[in-house]
Amino acid sequence: MSNQVNVGEIIKSFDFPGRTDCYIVGSVETVKNGLIVANVIRAVSEGKAYNFPDTKFSTYEQGQGLFDDKFNRVVVIG
């Protein structure tokens, strides 16, 4: 799997290593210096959708977070 994320792609960004029931799905707006900024499409916590308080979120590219070597924290889904 490539760690590369491109503008326009849809990503799922997991909140916690190893947990797949807490995440944000978004459309990538920018990628610069390892930081991804995306428009929120959906937010889920403990398996339940919730209203994320902002229209955008940011996360670091895969490989730049703690435990990224053991878990795919940022996944391109579209």
Residue pairs with C-beta under 8 A, 6 or more apart in sequence:
1 72
1 75
3 61
3 62
3 63
5 11
5 28
5 31
5 36
5 61
5 62
5 74
5 76
6 28
6 31
7 28
7 29
7 30
7 31
8 27
8 28
9 27
9 28
9 76
9 78
10 25
10 26
10 27
10 28
10 41
10 76
10 77
10 78
11 25
11 26
11 28
11 36
11 38
11 74
11 75
11 76
11 77
12 23
12 24
12 25
12 74
12 75
12 77
13 23
13 24
13 25
13 26
13 36
13 38
13 57
13 59
13 73
13 74
14 20
14 22
14 23
14 71
14 72
14 73
14 74
14 75
15 22
15 23
15 24
15 45
16 22
17 66
17 67
17 70
17 71
17 73
18 67
18 70
18 71
21 44
21 45
21 46
21 47
22 44
22 45
22 46
23 43
23 44
24 38
24 40
24 42
24 43
24 44
24 52
24 57
25 40
25 41
25 42
25 43
25 44
25 77
26 38
26 39
26 40
26 41
26 56
26 57
27 38
27 39
27 41
28 36
28 37
28 38
29 37
29 38
29 39
29 56
30 36
30 37
31 37
31 61
34 60
34 61
34 64
35 58
35 59
35 60
35 61
36 58
36 59
36 60
36 61
36 74
37 56
37 57
37 58
38 56
38 57
38 58
38 59
39 55
39 56
40 52
40 54
40 55
40 56
40 57
42 49
43 49
43 50
43 51
43 52
44 50
59 65
59 73
59 74
61 74
62 68
62 72
62 73
62 74
63 69
65 73
67 73
